[in-house]
Amino acid sequence: MVAPVFTNEELEGLRCLPEIGREELFRFFTPTPADVAFESLTAVDILRELNATGAR
């Protein structure tokens, strides 16, 4: 049995939102170069950077 993710009231609220066009989807969900760089970091890279800066 699957539990519902949203209540009926929440679904109605979501249905009231305006439609999103293709250009808006691309603009808001296309990663920036900074996003890509951040996502490519590994845990080892992050720990190495933290150790180099002395962050705790």
N, C-alpha and C positions, 0 to 999 in steps of 0.2 A: 504494500500500500504506500502511495506517495503522499506526503504531507504538502499542503498548498504553501507556496512561497509568499504570496500576497493575499491579504484579506480582500473581500469584495469591495470595501471602501477604498483601499489602496489601488486596486485595479481601476476603479472609476476615476480616481485622481490621475492616474497615468494616462488614461484614455482622453482626458481633457487637455493634455499637453499638445502644443502645435506640432505639426509634421516637421521633420528635419529633412532638408534637401540634400542632394548628393554632394554639392560643393561644401556645405556645412559639415557633413560627415568627414570628408577628406581633410578639411581644415582643422577640425578638432581632434581627429584620431590618427593623423599622420605624425609619426614621431619626428621630433626635431633632431638635428645632429647631437645636441646635448643629451637627449633621451637615449639615442643609440649608444653613445659613449658610456653613459651610466649603466645601461642594460648589459653592456659587454664586460663590465667588471665582474671578476670572480670574488668569492669570499677571501681568497688569498690576497688579491690586489687590495681589497678594502682594509684588511688587517695590516698589510705592509704599510699602507698610507697612514693608518692610525698610529702605528708604532713610530713611523718617521716623524710625525708631527707631535708626538708625545701626548696625544689625546687620550683621555681615560673615560 
